[in-house]
Amino acid sequence: MPFTGMSHSFPAPSARAHRTDRPRRRLIVATAAVLALAVALGAAWRPLATDAARTSVTVLGASAASLDPAVQSDAGSAQIVSQVFESLTSIDISLRVQPALAATWETQDSGKQVLFHLRSGLEFSDGSALSAGDVVSSWMRVLAPAQPSQLASLLDDVVGARAYREGTGGASAVGLKATDSMDVEVDLVSPAADFPAIASSPTLAVVPPDIDSNPALLAPGSFVGSGAYVVSAVTSTETTLTANSHYWAGKPVIGTVHLLSSIGGKSPVSEFQAGNLDYTPISLYDASWIAYDPTLGPSLRIEPSPSVEFYGFDTSKAPFNDVHVRRAFQMGIDWSRIVGLLSDPLEVPATGMVPIGVPGHSTSDYGPKFDLATAKSELAAAGFPNGVGFPRITLVTGGATLDGAIIRQLHDNLGIDIDYQIEDWATYNDRLLSDPPAMWEMDWVADYPGANDFLGLLLGSGKTNNFGRWTSADFDAAITKALASTDSTSMQQAFDQAQAIVQDQAPVIPVDYGAGYSLAAKGLLGAVPNGQGLVRYAGLAWAPGS
């Protein structure tokens, strides 16, 4: 899912910011210290004892563009939606798939069918029964051809799902079935070992059956969800969440979460020191000195999250419908150097589209290679020797750190001058979906921890998030082979083949992986992002005496 920023020295919830001004949660496993920290904090997910005197937390985050799982598509919205609507499975901090609404699941028909068994006695937050039929109807809403979810391609492995969302097939042909009140049968086009992980996506969370006919079910005061919390109030600066007593795992220990999207221009560090924030992202600038501060230092966290930053092109139009032009841009910019000079020290140059730590990340390097001589040769082959005659294009982003360096290197190295435009997130996202700019930038956070979320979902022909409209039969075949593989070696080889094609054809240029920073109050347990970069508030608790 796309990443969006947040407020204060971070942008307003609807905006994207310069990466020096926002904490991008990234996955990085470069040091044992980072892993040890995550494991130590994650061990407190289900604390045995808590401080009963403290039943609320205040968090600085983002507001939700939509509370509807089928409508939301950005990481900020997903953080909230995942608290109020539950999926069949969940992902822990070690990227393992765990039971959620589904107690167990099994594969049948040589891996082409998954049968999910729901927990008994499941209820929505209003006490009404939650059944297998609600799961099927929730997923069919994601595919609805009149207005499919931006992330509807998550279900493309399901028999008939893609045809239905594209309007070429009927609903009855979709391989989703409630065999009884507690079992959901999913028929797949080919064996898909990652489907239980896909089912953890907030997009596939379960909603009440009458949510479309009764919009009040998404409103504070009358909200009905399936997650650990319900939305009790929303203002311009705060979303208030209240514990759901009907939650399948029991009412959360933290009764109230105050999720602030703005602190009125104040410093998050100062607000944290004043006790007004219990958990907040912070900038690299603040983290650099807090790491050595004896008082605040113990509260500093490195936040893991599976994500990649990449630049892409509209390959359906000139000049980027010419692979020679795309290769020139890929090899004519020293991407690794500008990442090293301008980015957070924890951000490392990307070696492909699949981030470090995500299953399917390759040991081979499929990142961009700086080769100015070849870049000039490719540009000349496209008919633009030394940039002469190259059409005026516009790089449109939400304001990424590397933008200025890219523009300068295109001028200095290739003789190409381009225009530059920054757009707020809502406008930017709509433009990517409807009429993508010639060149653009994206931070993509995992919907589930799997290589295909960064490859097939983003670059497969006709996928809902293929912003650059690239199509490659060879790439599609490699992804199909990977998803149908029954052993990890064959799967990795096929994903590597797909990444080699991306490196050669350059529809996108993966730039970096990294990490962000946060402050967590002393005694706050469980404040650790999971394998989707999301903190589960149901796992928060205060340690005794904190």
Protein Blocks (a to p, Z undefined) as FASTA:
>chain_A
ZZdddehjbccfkbccdfklpccddddfkbfklmmmmmmmmmmmmcfbdcfkbccdcddd
dddfbfcfklgmcfklmmmmmmmpccfbdcdfkopacdfkbmbdcdeehhiaccddddeh
iacfkopacdfklmmmmmmmmmomklpcfklmmmmmpghklmmmnopacfklpccdcfbl
kbccdddfbdcfklmmmmmpmklpccdfklmmmmmlmpghiaccfbfbdcfbdcfkbccd
dddfkbfnbpafblbdcddfbeghpafklmmmnopafbdcddfklmmmmmmmmklmmmpc
cddddddddddddfkbcfklpmklmmmmmmmpcfklmmmmmmcfklccdfbjbdghiahi
afbdcbdcddfklmmmmmmmnopaghioiacdddddehiaklmmmmmmmmmmnopacddd
dddfklmmmmmmmmccfbdcdddddfbdcfklmmmmmmgghiaklmnopacfklmmmmmm
mmmpcbfklmmmmmmmmmmmmmmnomaccfbdcdddddddehiahiacdfkopacfklgc
cdehZZ
